[in-house]
């Protein structure tokens, strides 16, 4: 799935990516918005920047994110 800037997302599970840190477990279930999808790279394994409600802005692996309406 390719994410776009402004898309609403949810962190729905722990990532399998090595970039996942234990503190990120607290993000599971949090909604947010894609702020920098790195579309120039277009790499599904790349981290993307998301702004999470009440948690600030973070770069997260894409396999832990899903879009929401």
C-alpha positions, 0 to 999 in steps of 0.5 A: 500500500502506498501512503499519501500525505494527509491520509488518516491512519491507525497504528494497528499492530507491532511492526516486524521491522528492526526499526520498531522500538519497545516504546512504540508499543504504546502507539498501538491503537492510536490514530494519526495522519501521514505527514511525510510519506517519502513518495520520492523513494516509493519504498514499501520498507521505508519509514514514513513520518506520521503525526499521532494524536497526543503522541507527537510526530514519529517515523514508523515502519509501514507494516504497522499502519493501516488507513482509516476513513 
